[in-house]
């Protein structure tokens, strides 16, 4: 028996939706992508959604839409996948990191405040901040939005883990506290399109830029086009540098089918998390703390080992679990500890809370089709080897 930390669930309805598109005339640039975008807007309350081929692409075009460029700073937390910070580098901007909160493992508002005060004095304030909603729990967006008004930065929510979650009873993705929100539809995420992502915004100008950046920087809107001779055909023009980041209708059909059962998916994830909370509370580890303002989508269930009370190291426990068929994972290694970032001058010790977390955290299996027998195996194995 091998139990992965996360996996997709594909139903007969999902397969049928994809087959319908495969049997249609349009596999890409057809009607299904706009339908998926429309349903996502209805679910989140956002005014505009732009579907793309990955969350990485969504982060990139979000930065481009906000005019991030050389000389600008983007800040994020180190407890994330590298794509969150790489998007700044794609634009030629500079990157910096704000340490995490010891309870939520999201960006620390207190440390952000202090860093902004220093940056204001040094005249190197960020142009963009990217808070990351780790495991599906929202960051403290109200406080972050207040700071953005004081210090003048834009906000991109990296909600790759968080579709289906809420913050202050509002759906993550509403963009009430941000300029743009990004979702991921990778197979281990809450819902999947195979690979895919989406950028949401309430700003029509930003939405138009996102769409142009998604598709080569091209427009077919006569109002945006430069006048050309009447005896020439100009049914489209490239007006900015863009990329081919489009989502196919094949992928969108899967997402459109899956989002219909999003509430049930979140309900099942909470059921699994609640059982872990009850069964693991006697072990020398910390289960995920939930901020009272948030309702997590529980993309991940992260335990934090109390190594002062355990005779084994985190790598030993990780390897023992994997050897027994429980394929745990780590989310995440601090980005700046990656060799590529070390070449930029970052060193160990830059964000101490993130590094302490890195030495103690493990992501254990959670996904809707995890059976009670499989969860029993995970729980009983943890009880045996964490001593």
SEMI-659521 format. One record per residue: residue in one letter; x, y, z of N, C-alpha, C in turn. Coordinates in steps of 0.2 Angstrom, whole numbers, plus 5000, padded with zeros to 4 digits. Example, Ala and Ser with C-alpha at 12.3 -4.5 7.8 and 13.67 -1.06 7.14 Angstrom:
<recs>
A506649725039506249785039506649845039S506449895035506849955036506450005039
</recs>
This chain:
<recs>
X500449945000500050005000500450065000X500450114995500750174995500250234995X500350275000499850325001500150395000X500050434994500350494993500050544997X500450604998500250655002499650694999X499550684992498950724989498950684982X498250684980498150664973497450684971X497450684964496850704961496250654961X495650674961495050634960494750644954X494650594949494350604943493750564942X493150594941492550554941492350544934X491750504933491550484927491250554923X490950594927490750664925491350704922X491950704925492550734923492750704916X492750644916492950614910492450624904X491850624905491350644900491450714898X491550764902491650834901492250844896X492750804897493350814893493250784886X492950724886492750694880492250734876X491850764879491350814875491750864871X492350894874492750944871493150904865X493450854867493850814862493450794856X492750794856492350774851492050834847X492250894850491950964847492450984842X492251044839492651074834493251114837X493251134843493751184846494051154852X494651134852495051114857495351164861X495451224858495751284862495451344859X495451394863495151464861494351454859X494051404862493351394861492951424867X492351404868491851424873491951404880X492351354881492451324888492851364893X493351384890493851424895493451484898X493051524893492651584896492151554901X491851494900491351464905491651454911X492251424911492651404917492751474921X492951524918493151584921492551614924X491951614920491351644923491151604929X491151544929490951504935491351524941X492051524940492551544945492351614948X492251664944492051724946491351724951X490951684948490251674952490451644959X490851594959491051564966491451614970X491851654968492351694972492051764973X491651784968491451854969491851904965X492451884962492851924958492451944952X492652004949492352024943492651994937X493251984937493651954931494051894933X494151844928494551794929494951774922X495551764923495951744916496251684917X496051624914496351564915496951554910X497451524913498051514910498351434911X498951424908499151354908499551334915X499651374919499951364926499851414930X499851404937499951464942500551504941X501051474939501651504938501551564932X501251544927501051594922500651644924X500151624929499651674932500051724936X500551704940500951744944501351794939X501651764934502051804929501651864926X501051844923500651894920500351944925X500251924931500051964936500552024938X501252004938501752044939501852094933X501752064927501752114921501252164921X500652134923500052184923500152244927X500452224933500652284938501252314936X501552304930502152344928502752334932X502852274935503452264938504052254934X504652284935505152284931505852294934X506352304930507052314933507052374938X507352364943507352424949506852414954X506352374952505752364957505952304962X505552304968505652254972504952214973X505052154973504452114975504652074981X504152074986504252034993503751984993X504051924996503551874998503851835004X503551785006503851745011504251685008X504751665012505151605010504851535010X504251535014503951475015503451455009X503651445003503251444997503651404992X503351384986503651354981504051414977X504551394973505051444970504651484965X504151464962503751504957503551574960X503351574966503151634969503651694969X504251674970504751724969505051734962X505051674959505351674952505051724948X504351734949503951784944504251854945X504551874950504951934950505551934946X505851884946506551884942506351874934X505751844933505551844926505551914923X505351964927505252034925505852074926X506352044928506952084929506952124936X506552104940506452144947506952104952X506952144958507352114963506852084968X507152034972506651994977506951994984X506451994988506651994996506151954999X506251935005505851885009505651915016X505051905018504851925025504751855028X504951845035504851785038504151775040X504051715042503351685043503151695051X502451685051502151685058502251615061X502451615067502551545070501951505071X501351525071500751485071500451465065X500351515060500051505054500551475048X501151495049501651485044501651525038X501151575038501051625033501551685034X501551725030501951785031501751825038X502251845041502151875048501951955047X501351975049501252045048501652085053X501852065058502252105063502952115060X503252055057503952065054503852105047X503252105044503152145038503152215040X502852235045502852305047503552335049X503952295052504552315054505052325048X504952275043505352275037505152335033X504552355032504252405029504552475031X504552485038504852545041505552555039X505952495039506652505037506752525030X506252485026506352505019506152575017X505652595021505452665019506052715021X506452705026506952745028507552735022X507652675020508152665015507952675008X507252695007506952705000507052644996X506852594998506852534994506252484996X505652524996505052494997504852444991X504452394993504252344987503752374983X503752364977503152384972502552334973X502752264974502252214975502452174981X501952154985501952104990501552044988X501851984989501451924987501351884993X500851884997500651845003500451775000X500651725003500551655001500051625006X499551595004499051565008499251485009X499751475014499951405014499451355016X499451305013498951245014498251265014X498051325011497351345011497151395016X497551415021497351455026497551525024X497051575023497251645021497751675026X498151725023498551765027498051825030X498351865034497951915037497851975033X497451965028497452015022497152085024X496752085029496552155031497052195033X497552175037498152205040498552225034X498652175030499152185024498852235019X498252235018497952285014498052355017X497952365024498052425027498752455026X499252405027499952425026500052445018X499752415014499852435007499652505005X499152525009498852595008499352645011X499652625016500152665020500852675016X501052615013501752615010501652605002X501052604999501052614992501252554988X501152494991501352434987500652394984X500752354979500152324976500252244979X499652214979499552144982499352094977X499752044976499551984973499451924978X498851904979498751844983498951774980X499451744982499651674979499151624983X498651614980498151574983498151504980X498651484978498751424974498451364978X498451364985498251314989497551324991X497251384989496651404994495951414991X495851394984495251394982494751354986X494151384988493651354992493751374999X494251415001494351435008494051505008X493951535014493751595016494151635020X494051705020494351745025493851805027X493751805033493251855036492551835032X492451775031491851755028491751775021X492251795018492251805011492651755007X492451735001492851684998493551704996X494051664997494751674994494651684987X494951734984494851754977494451804975X494051834980493651894979494051954977X494651954979495152014978494852074982X494552064987494252124991494852154994X495452114996496052144999496652144995X496552134989497152124984496952154977X497452164973497452184966497252124962X497652074963497552014959497651954964X497251894963497351834966497451774961X497951734963498151674958497951614962X497551564957497451494959497851454955X497951394958498351334954497851274954X497851244948497451184946497951124945X498451124948498951064947498551004950X498750944948498350884950498350874958X498850894962498750884969498350944973X498150994969497751044972497051024973X496651074975495951064977495551044971X495551074966495251054960495851054954X495751014949496351014944496051024937X496551044933496351054925496951014922X497350974926497950934923498550974925X498651034922499051084923498651144922X498751204926498351254925498351304930X498051364929498051414934497551474932X497451524936496951574935497151634939X497151694936497251754939496551794939X496351814945495751854946495851924948X495451974946495452034948494752074948X494752124951494152174951494252234947X494852234944495052294940494952284932X494552314929494452294922495152314918X495452364919496052374916496652324917X496652304923497152244925496952184921X496252174921496052114918496252114910X496152164907496352174900497052164899X497452184903498152174903498352104904X498052074908498151994910497951954903X497451974900497251934894497651944889X497952004888498452024882499051984884X499351984890499951954892499851874891X499251854892499151784891499251754884X499151804879499051784872499451824868X500151824869500651854864500651934864X500251964869500152034869499752064863X499252024861498852034855498152064857X497952104853497252134854496852124847X496252114847495852124841495252174842X495352214847494952274849495152334845X494752354840494852414836495052474840X494752484846494952544850495652544852X495952484853496652474855497152474850X496952474844497352454838497652524835X498252524832498552574829498252584822X498152644820497852644813498252624808X498052584803498452564797498052574791X498352574785498052584778497452544777X496952574774496252544773496352484768X496852484764496852434759497252374762X497352374769497752314772497252284777X497352214778496952184783497352184790X496952214795497252214802496752194806X496652124807496152104811496452084818X497052094819497352094826498052124826X498252154831498952184832499252164839X499852154838500252144845500452214847X500152234853500352304856500752294862X500952244864501452234870501752164870X502252154873502552084873502152044878X501951984875501551934879501851864878X501451814880501651744880501151704878X501251644876500751594875500551554881X500151584885500051554892499251534892X498951524886498251504886498151434889X497551434892497251364894496851334889X496951274887496551244882495851224885X495351224880494651204882494651134885X495151094883495151024886495251024893X495751064895495951074902495351114906X495051164903494551204906493951154907X493851114903493251064904493251024910X493851004912494050964918493951014924X494151074924494051114929493351134930X493051144925492351164925491851114928X492051054927491750994930491850984937X492550994939492750984946492451044950X492451104948492251154952491551154955X491151114951490451094953490351064960X490851024961490850984968491451014973X491651074972492151104976491951104983X491351124985491051124992491151054995X490951004991490950934994491750914995X492150934991492850924991493150954998X492951014999493251055005492951015011X492350995011491950965017492350905018X492550865013492850795014493550815017X493950865015494550875017494550895025X494050935027493950955034493850895038X493450845035493250785039493950745041X494350745036495050705037495450745042X495450815041495850855045495650855052X494950855053494750845060494950785063X494950725060495150665063495850665064X496250695060496950695062497050735068X496650795069496750835075496550795081X496050755081495850715087496350665088X496650625083497050565084497750585086X497950635083498750655084498850705090X498350725094498450775099498850745105X498950685105499350655111500150645109X500250655103500950645100501350715101X502050705102502450765102502550795096X502050825093502050865087501450915088X501450965083500951025083500551015077X499851005078499451005072499251075070X499051085064498951145061498451195065X498751255067498351305070497951345065X497251355066496851395062496651465065X496851515061496651585063495851585063X495551615068494851625069494551665063X494951705059494651735054494651695047X494951635047494951595041494651535041X494451505035494151445034494651415029X495051365031495551335026495251285021X495551285015495351235011495751165012X496151165016496551115018496851075012X497251115008497651085003498151035006X498451055011498951015015498751005022X498950955025498950945032499650945035X499950995038500650995040500650985047X501050935049501250925056501950955057X502050985064502751015065502950975071X503550935070503850895075504150925081X503950905087504350935093504950895094X505450915091506150875091506450875098X506250915102506550915109506250855113X505750825111505350775114505450705110X505750705104505750655100506450625099X506550565099507250535099507550535092X507150545087507350545080507350615077X507650615071507650675067507150675062X506950735060506450745055506650705049X507250705046507350655040507250585042X507450565048507350495049506550475049X506150515052505450505052505150505045X505450555041505150555034505350495030X505950475031506150415028505850345030X505750345036505350285039504650285037X504350345036503650345034503550325026X504050345023504050335015504250255014X504650235018504850155018504250115019X503750145023503150105025502550125021X502750155015502250175010501850235011X502050275016501650345017502150395014X501950425009502350465005502250535007X502550555013502550615016502950665011X502850735012503250785009503450835013X503750885011503950945015503751005011X503351055014503151115011503251175016X503851205015504351205010505051215012X505551205008506151225010506151305009X506451345013506451415012506751435005X506451475001506651484994507351504994X507551554998508251584998508751534999X508651475002509151425003509251384997X508851384992509051354985509651374982X510051334979510751354977510651414972X510151414968510051474963510051544967X509651544973509551604976510251614981X510551564983511151574986511651614982X511651604976512151634971511951714971X511351724973511151794973511351834979X511651794984511951824990511551804996X510951774996510551745002510951695005X510951695012511251655016510851625021X511051565024510651535030510651585036X510051585039509951625045509651695043X509451695037509051755034508351765037X508051705038507351705041507351645045X507451655052507551605056506951565058X506351595058505751555059505551505053X505751535047505651485041506051425042X506751445044507151385044507051335050X506751365055506551315061505951275058X505551305055504951265052505151215047X505651235043505951185038506251125041X506551135047506851075051506351025054X505651055055505251015059504550995055X504451025050503751015046503750955042X503150915042503050865037502350875035X502150865028501550865025501350785025X500750765029500550705028499950695024X499750635022499150625017498550665018X498250695014497550725014497350735007X496750705005496450714999495750674999X495250704995494550674996494450604996X494850564992494750494992495150454996X495550485001495850455006495350415010X495450345011494950305014495150305022X494650285026494750275033495250225035X495350175031495850125032496550155031X496550195025497250225024497350275029X496950315031497050365037497250325043X496950275045497050235050497850215050X498050195044498750165043499250225044X499050285042499450345043499450365051X498950365054498950385061499250325065X499150265064499450215068500250215067X500450225061501150225059501450285063X501150335063501450395066501550385074X501050355076501050335084501650285085X501750245081502250195082502950225081X503050265076503750285075503950355078X503550395080503650455083503750445091X504350425093504550415100505150455102
</recs>
